[in-house]
C-alpha cells in the first residue's frame, strides 16, 4: 500500500518544550473532557442555523504545526476547525457545542507524549494528523479515548490493543504492509521502465513505501534502478543521489518523502540531466505548488489525491468548499491541502461517532458506535467505502486515489475515475522482505 505521507518513526532534533495548546481549551482536565452534561438544547437563529446551547464537548487536534512537519501540516487545523464550525452551525451534537483544542507536537519525539497526554486530559476525543502519534498512542488507548485521523504515522491503527483508533482515510491498517499493485501498474502504463524509489532512513513507514513501490513496479514488469531508503528526514541535498540515478538510467520516480524533499530531489535530477518519463508524488497537490519556484520542474508530473478533488464536484466537495470559504477564509478558486483534507475527514468521523453515541456521548460509547460502522467515505470524499466493524488489521479491498497532472497553468485530472490497486497475497514490506 502506498503511503500518503511518510514521516513515521522519526527521531528528530527539534526544539524541546511544551506543545502549543490553543483555541478553546486548556491542557488541564475537566468534567466535559469525558462526558457531556445532561443539559442540551439548540435554538434556531433568524438565519436558519441552529445555535448549540448545551454544555460544550472538547475535541483535540494533534498535528505538527511547527518543526519539520510544518511544511506538510502547518495549515491543516483549518480543515479541522471548519468541520467543527459547520457542525456547530447545525446545532452541534444534540445541542452540545464542539470546542476545538489545537495541540502542536512540534514534530518532536520528546514532546509528542506531552502533547497527547494534554489531549487525553482535556478532550473527549482526539483527531490525529501527527506523524509521531504512534509514539504516544498508548495513552489514549489506556484511557479509553476515541482517536480518529490519518493512518500514515504507523501500524497501530490496525494493531491490538488499539481498537480505540479509527483511520478516517483508510479504515484500518494491515501491519505487515503488503505490496499493492496501484503504483506499479500506473507507472508501467505511463511509460516507466526503470524506477527510482526513495524513502527516509529514519522513517519505517517511508522506507516501507519505497520498498513497496519497488516491488509493485517489478510486479508490473518494470525494473528498479535505485532503491534508496537512507534519505535524511527533511533532506534537500540530492546532488549525489542525482548522479547515482543518472548512472542507473532511471526513467521513472516515486519518492515517499515530504514536499520539501520531493521537490529538491526533482530539481537535482533535472539539473543532473536525468530524463524522466513518469514521476508520481504522493503529496503536493496543493494551491501553493502552482506557480512556485519549482513549478516548471514539476510540469508533466503526476500527484496522488486520496480525497476527491474539488474540480470533480459532488455533494461532499461542495459541502466542504462552502465551509472552508465561510469559516477558513478560502477564496472561490482555492482548494485544500493534503493536511486540511485529512483534518476535515478526522473531524467528520469523530462527529459521526458522537452523533451515534446519543445525546450525552461518552468516550466508550463513541468507540463502540464507531466500531459498528460498516460504510463510511467522508460523505463521498473518499473513492472507497470503509468498514470499521470487520476490517480491523486489514487494508481495504482496494487502494484508490485520483491522480492529478501538473500542466501549464495548474493541475488537471488525469481521469475522473480513481486509479486503484489491490494487495498482492503473501507479500509484506514491514520487515523489508
C-alpha positions as CSV (number, residue, x, y, z in Angstrom):
1,X,0.0,0.0,0.0
2,X,1.3,3.4,-1.0
3,X,1.5,5.8,2.0
4,X,0.2,9.3,1.6
5,X,2.5,11.0,4.0
6,X,5.6,9.2,5.3
7,X,7.2,10.5,8.4
8,X,6.8,7.6,10.8
9,X,9.4,6.7,13.3
10,X,11.3,9.9,13.1
11,X,13.7,10.7,15.9
12,X,14.2,14.3,15.0
13,X,16.3,17.0,16.6
14,X,13.8,19.8,17.3
15,X,13.3,22.4,19.9
16,X,12.2,20.9,23.2
17,X,9.4,22.4,25.2
18,X,5.7,22.1,25.8
19,X,3.4,21.7,22.8
20,X,1.1,24.5,21.8
21,X,-2.4,24.1,23.3
22,X,-4.8,26.6,21.9
23,X,-8.3,27.5,20.5
24,X,-10.8,26.9,23.2
25,X,-9.4,24.7,26.0
26,X,-6.5,24.5,28.4
27,X,-4.5,21.3,28.7
28,X,-5.9,20.6,32.2
29,X,-8.6,18.0,32.8
30,X,-12.3,18.9,33.0
31,X,-15.5,17.2,33.5
32,X,-16.5,17.9,29.9
33,X,-13.5,16.0,28.6
34,X,-15.0,12.6,29.2
35,X,-18.8,13.1,29.2
36,X,-21.1,15.9,28.2
37,X,-23.6,17.4,30.6
38,X,-27.2,16.0,30.6
39,X,-28.3,19.5,29.7
40,X,-28.6,20.2,26.0
41,X,-30.7,22.4,23.8
42,X,-30.4,24.0,20.4
43,X,-32.1,27.2,19.2
44,X,-32.6,28.3,15.7
45,X,-31.4,31.7,14.7
46,X,-33.1,34.1,12.3
47,X,-30.7,33.0,9.6
48,X,-31.8,29.4,9.9
49,X,-28.8,28.0,11.6
50,X,-29.1,26.2,15.0
51,X,-27.2,27.5,17.9
52,X,-25.7,24.9,20.2
53,X,-26.5,25.9,23.7
54,X,-25.7,22.7,25.7
55,X,-22.5,22.2,27.7
56,X,-19.5,22.0,25.4
57,X,-17.7,18.9,24.1
58,X,-14.0,19.5,23.5
59,X,-12.2,17.7,20.7
60,X,-8.4,17.8,20.4
61,X,-6.5,18.0,17.2
62,X,-2.8,16.9,17.4
63,X,-0.5,17.8,14.5
64,X,2.9,19.1,13.5
65,X,2.3,22.8,13.2
66,X,5.9,23.7,13.7
67,X,9.2,21.9,13.2
68,X,10.0,19.7,10.2
69,X,6.4,18.5,9.7
70,X,5.0,22.1,9.4
71,X,5.7,22.1,5.6
72,X,3.1,19.4,5.3
73,X,0.7,20.2,8.2
74,X,1.2,23.8,9.3
75,X,-2.1,25.0,7.8
76,X,-4.0,21.8,8.5
77,X,-6.1,23.0,11.5
78,X,-8.3,25.0,9.1
79,X,-9.9,21.8,7.9
80,X,-10.5,20.6,11.5
81,X,-12.0,23.8,12.8
82,X,-14.1,24.3,9.7
83,X,-15.8,20.9,10.1
84,X,-16.5,21.7,13.8
85,X,-17.8,25.1,12.9
86,X,-20.1,23.6,10.3
87,X,-21.5,21.1,12.9
88,X,-22.0,23.8,15.5
89,X,-24.0,25.8,12.9
90,X,-26.2,22.8,12.6
91,X,-26.8,22.5,16.4
92,X,-23.6,20.8,17.5
93,X,-24.1,17.4,19.0
94,X,-27.6,17.3,20.2
95,X,-27.2,20.9,21.4
96,X,-23.7,20.5,22.7
97,X,-21.2,22.9,21.1
98,X,-18.0,21.4,19.8
99,X,-14.9,23.2,21.1
100,X,-11.5,22.7,19.3
101,X,-8.3,22.1,21.2
102,X,-5.4,22.6,18.9
103,X,-2.1,20.9,20.0
104,X,1.2,21.3,18.3
105,X,3.6,18.3,18.7
106,X,6.4,20.4,17.2
107,X,7.5,17.4,15.1
108,X,9.3,16.5,18.3
109,X,9.5,12.9,19.5
110,X,10.4,14.2,23.0
111,X,7.2,16.3,23.0
112,X,4.6,14.0,21.5
113,X,3.8,12.3,24.8
114,X,3.1,15.6,26.5
115,X,1.0,16.7,23.5
116,X,-1.1,13.5,23.5
117,X,-1.4,13.4,27.3
118,X,-2.7,17.0,27.2
119,X,-5.3,15.9,24.7
120,X,-6.3,12.9,26.9
121,X,-6.8,15.1,29.9
122,X,-8.6,17.9,28.2
123,X,-10.8,16.4,25.5
124,X,-13.5,13.7,24.9
125,X,-11.8,12.6,21.7
126,X,-8.7,13.1,19.6
127,X,-8.2,13.7,15.9
128,X,-4.6,13.0,14.9
129,X,-2.7,14.3,11.9
130,X,0.6,13.7,13.6
131,X,3.4,11.7,12.0
132,X,4.6,10.9,15.6
133,X,1.3,9.8,17.1
134,X,2.4,6.1,17.2
135,X,5.0,7.1,19.9
136,X,2.2,8.1,22.3
137,X,-0.8,6.0,21.1
138,X,-0.7,4.1,24.3
139,X,-2.0,7.0,26.4
140,X,-5.4,7.3,24.7
141,X,-5.7,3.6,24.4
142,X,-5.1,3.1,28.1
143,X,-7.6,5.9,28.9
144,X,-10.2,4.6,26.6
145,X,-10.2,7.8,24.4
146,X,-11.5,7.5,20.8
147,X,-9.0,8.6,18.1
148,X,-9.7,9.3,14.5
149,X,-7.5,10.7,11.8
150,X,-4.7,9.9,9.4
151,X,-3.3,6.3,9.4
152,X,0.1,7.1,8.0
153,X,2.1,7.5,11.2
154,X,2.4,3.8,11.9
155,X,0.7,0.4,12.2
156,X,-1.1,0.9,15.5
157,X,-4.3,1.8,13.6
158,X,-4.6,-1.9,12.8
159,X,-2.9,-3.5,15.8
160,X,-4.2,-4.8,19.1
161,X,-4.9,-3.4,21.6
162,X,-5.6,-0.1,19.7
163,X,-9.2,-0.8,18.9
164,X,-10.0,2.8,20.0
165,X,-8.4,4.1,16.8
166,X,-10.2,4.7,13.5
167,X,-8.4,5.8,10.4
168,X,-10.7,8.2,8.6
169,X,-8.8,7.9,5.4
170,X,-8.1,4.1,5.3
171,X,-10.3,2.4,7.8
172,X,-7.6,0.3,9.3
173,X,-4.0,-0.9,8.5
174,X,-2.5,-4.2,7.8
175,X,0.6,-4.1,9.9
176,X,2.6,-6.3,7.5
177,X,2.1,-3.6,4.8
178,X,1.5,-6.0,1.8
179,X,2.6,-4.8,-1.6
180,X,-0.1,-3.2,-3.7
181,X,-0.5,-3.1,-7.4
182,X,-1.7,0.5,-7.7
183,X,1.5,2.5,-8.2
184,X,3.4,-0.1,-10.2
185,X,0.6,-0.5,-12.7
186,X,0.2,3.2,-13.2
187,X,3.9,3.8,-13.7
188,X,4.2,1.0,-16.2
189,X,1.1,2.1,-18.1
190,X,2.7,5.6,-18.4
191,X,5.9,4.5,-19.9
192,X,8.1,3.8,-16.9
193,X,10.7,1.0,-17.3
194,X,13.4,1.7,-14.7
195,X,12.4,3.1,-11.3
196,X,14.0,5.3,-8.7
197,X,12.3,4.9,-5.3
198,X,13.2,7.0,-2.3
199,X,12.4,6.9,1.4
200,X,13.5,8.4,4.7
201,X,16.0,6.3,6.5
202,X,14.7,7.0,10.0
203,X,11.0,6.5,9.0
204,X,9.8,2.9,8.8
205,X,6.7,4.0,7.0
206,X,8.6,5.9,4.4
207,X,11.1,3.1,3.9
208,X,8.2,0.6,3.5
209,X,6.5,2.8,1.0
210,X,9.7,2.9,-1.1
211,X,10.2,-0.8,-0.9
212,X,6.5,-1.5,-1.7
213,X,6.7,0.8,-4.7
214,X,9.7,-1.0,-6.0
215,X,8.1,-4.4,-5.6
216,X,4.8,-3.1,-7.1
217,X,6.7,-1.8,-10.2
218,X,8.6,-5.0,-10.6
219,X,5.3,-7.0,-10.4
220,X,4.1,-4.8,-13.2
221,X,7.1,-5.8,-15.3
222,X,9.5,-2.9,-14.6
223,X,12.9,-2.9,-13.0
224,X,14.3,-0.9,-10.1
225,X,17.4,1.1,-10.9
226,X,17.6,2.8,-7.5
227,X,16.0,2.0,-4.1
228,X,17.3,4.5,-1.6
229,X,15.9,4.2,1.9
230,X,18.6,6.3,3.5
231,X,17.4,9.8,2.8
232,X,17.8,12.1,5.9
233,X,14.4,13.4,7.1
234,X,13.8,16.8,5.6
235,X,16.9,16.4,3.4
236,X,17.2,18.7,0.4
237,X,20.7,17.9,-0.8
238,X,20.4,15.3,-3.5
239,X,23.5,16.0,-5.6
240,X,25.0,12.6,-5.0
241,X,21.6,10.9,-5.4
242,X,21.0,12.5,-8.7
243,X,24.4,11.3,-10.0
244,X,23.5,7.7,-8.9
245,X,20.1,8.0,-10.6
246,X,21.8,9.1,-13.8
247,X,24.3,6.3,-13.6
248,X,21.5,3.8,-13.3
249,X,19.4,5.3,-16.1
250,X,16.2,5.7,-14.1
251,X,13.2,6.9,-16.2
252,X,10.5,7.0,-13.6
253,X,10.5,8.2,-10.0
254,X,8.3,7.9,-6.9
255,X,9.6,9.5,-3.7
256,X,8.0,8.6,-0.4
257,X,9.1,11.9,1.1
258,X,7.6,15.2,2.1
259,X,7.2,18.2,-0.3
260,X,10.4,19.9,0.5
261,X,12.5,16.8,-0.1
262,X,10.4,15.7,-3.1
263,X,10.9,19.0,-4.9
264,X,14.6,19.2,-4.1
265,X,15.1,15.7,-5.4
266,X,13.2,16.5,-8.6
267,X,15.2,19.7,-9.1
268,X,18.5,17.8,-8.6
269,X,17.6,15.1,-11.1
270,X,16.7,17.7,-13.7
271,X,20.0,19.6,-13.1
272,X,21.9,16.3,-13.5
273,X,20.2,15.6,-16.8
274,X,18.1,12.6,-15.7
275,X,15.3,12.2,-18.3
276,X,12.2,11.0,-16.5
277,X,9.2,9.7,-18.4
278,X,6.9,9.3,-15.3
279,X,7.0,10.9,-11.9
280,X,4.4,10.3,-9.2
281,X,4.2,12.3,-6.0
282,X,2.1,11.2,-3.0
283,X,1.7,14.8,-1.8
284,X,2.0,18.2,-3.4
285,X,-1.5,18.6,-4.9
286,X,-1.9,21.9,-3.2
287,X,-2.6,25.5,-4.3
288,X,0.8,26.8,-3.2
289,X,2.6,24.4,-5.5
290,X,1.2,26.1,-8.6
291,X,3.5,28.9,-9.6
292,X,6.1,28.1,-7.0
293,X,9.8,28.3,-8.0
294,X,9.8,24.5,-8.7
295,X,6.6,24.5,-10.8
296,X,8.4,24.4,-14.1
297,X,10.3,21.4,-13.0
298,X,7.0,19.6,-11.9
299,X,5.1,20.2,-15.1
300,X,4.1,16.9,-16.6
301,X,4.4,15.1,-13.3
302,X,1.6,13.3,-11.5
303,X,0.2,13.8,-8.0
304,X,-2.0,11.5,-5.9
305,X,-5.2,12.9,-4.4
306,X,-6.6,10.5,-1.8
307,X,-9.6,12.8,-1.4
308,X,-12.0,13.7,-4.2
309,X,-10.7,16.9,-5.9
310,X,-12.9,19.9,-5.8
311,X,-12.5,20.1,-9.6
312,X,-14.7,17.0,-9.7
313,X,-17.6,18.3,-7.6
314,X,-20.2,16.3,-5.7
315,X,-22.2,17.0,-2.7
316,X,-19.3,16.3,-0.3
317,X,-16.8,18.6,-2.1
318,X,-19.4,21.3,-2.3
319,X,-20.2,21.0,1.4
320,X,-16.5,21.2,2.3
321,X,-15.8,24.0,-0.1
322,X,-18.7,26.1,1.3
323,X,-17.5,25.5,4.9
324,X,-13.9,26.4,4.1
325,X,-14.9,29.6,2.4
326,X,-17.2,30.6,5.3
327,X,-15.1,29.5,8.2
328,X,-11.5,29.3,6.9
329,X,-11.4,32.3,4.6
330,X,-10.9,30.3,1.4
331,X,-11.4,32.0,-1.9
332,X,-13.7,30.5,-4.6
333,X,-10.6,29.3,-6.6
334,X,-8.7,27.8,-3.6
335,X,-8.6,24.1,-2.8
336,X,-7.4,22.2,0.3
337,X,-4.0,20.9,1.1
338,X,-3.4,17.3,1.9
339,X,-3.3,18.1,5.6
340,X,-6.6,20.1,5.5
341,X,-8.4,17.2,3.8
342,X,-7.1,14.8,6.4
343,X,-8.1,17.1,9.3
344,X,-11.6,17.6,7.8
345,X,-12.0,13.8,7.5
346,X,-10.8,13.1,11.0
347,X,-13.2,15.7,12.5
348,X,-16.0,14.3,10.3
349,X,-15.6,10.8,11.6
350,X,-15.3,11.9,15.2
351,X,-18.6,13.9,14.7
352,X,-20.2,10.8,13.3
353,X,-19.2,8.8,16.4
354,X,-20.5,11.5,18.7
355,X,-23.8,11.6,16.9
356,X,-24.2,7.9,17.0
357,X,-23.4,7.8,20.7
358,X,-26.6,9.6,21.7
359,X,-27.5,13.0,23.3
360,X,-24.9,12.7,26.1
361,X,-21.9,10.9,24.4
362,X,-19.2,9.2,26.4
363,X,-15.8,8.1,25.2
364,X,-16.7,4.4,25.4
365,X,-20.0,5.0,23.6
366,X,-18.2,6.7,20.7
367,X,-15.7,3.9,20.4
368,X,-18.4,1.3,20.5
369,X,-20.6,3.0,17.9
370,X,-17.7,3.7,15.5
371,X,-16.7,0.0,15.7
372,X,-20.1,-0.8,14.4
373,X,-19.9,1.4,11.3
374,X,-19.8,-0.7,8.2
375,X,-19.9,2.0,5.5
376,X,-18.1,5.3,5.6
377,X,-16.5,7.5,3.0
378,X,-16.4,11.0,4.5
379,X,-19.8,11.7,2.8
380,X,-18.3,11.0,-0.6
381,X,-14.9,12.5,-0.4
382,X,-13.1,9.1,-0.4
383,X,-13.1,6.9,-3.5
384,X,-13.7,3.7,-1.4
385,X,-16.1,2.8,1.4
386,X,-14.5,1.9,4.7
387,X,-15.8,-0.8,7.1
388,X,-14.8,-0.4,10.8
389,X,-16.8,-3.3,12.0
390,X,-14.9,-6.2,10.3
391,X,-11.7,-4.9,8.8
392,X,-9.5,-4.1,11.9
393,X,-6.0,-5.1,11.0
394,X,-6.8,-5.3,7.3
395,X,-6.4,-2.9,4.4
396,X,-9.5,-2.0,2.3
397,X,-10.2,-4.4,-0.6
398,X,-8.9,-1.8,-3.0
399,X,-6.5,1.1,-2.6
400,X,-7.7,4.0,-4.8
401,X,-6.8,7.6,-5.4
402,X,-7.4,10.3,-8.0
403,X,-4.4,11.3,-10.0
404,X,-3.7,14.9,-11.0
405,X,-1.3,16.2,-13.6
406,X,0.7,19.4,-13.3
407,X,0.0,21.3,-16.5
408,X,1.0,24.8,-17.7
409,X,-1.4,26.8,-15.5
410,X,-2.4,24.3,-12.8
411,X,-3.5,20.8,-12.0
412,X,-5.8,18.8,-14.3
413,X,-7.5,15.4,-13.7
414,X,-5.7,12.6,-15.3
415,X,-9.0,10.8,-15.2
416,X,-12.3,11.3,-13.4
417,X,-12.1,7.7,-12.4
418,X,-9.8,6.9,-9.4
419,X,-6.8,4.7,-10.1
420,X,-7.0,1.6,-7.9
421,X,-4.9,-1.4,-6.9
422,X,-5.1,-4.5,-4.8
423,X,-2.8,-6.1,-2.3
424,X,-0.7,-8.9,-3.5
425,X,-1.1,-12.1,-1.5
426,X,1.8,-13.4,0.6
427,X,3.8,-10.1,0.3
428,X,4.9,-7.8,3.1
429,X,7.2,-4.9,3.5
430,X,7.1,-4.4,7.3
431,X,10.5,-6.2,7.6
432,X,11.7,-5.1,4.3
433,X,11.1,-8.5,2.9
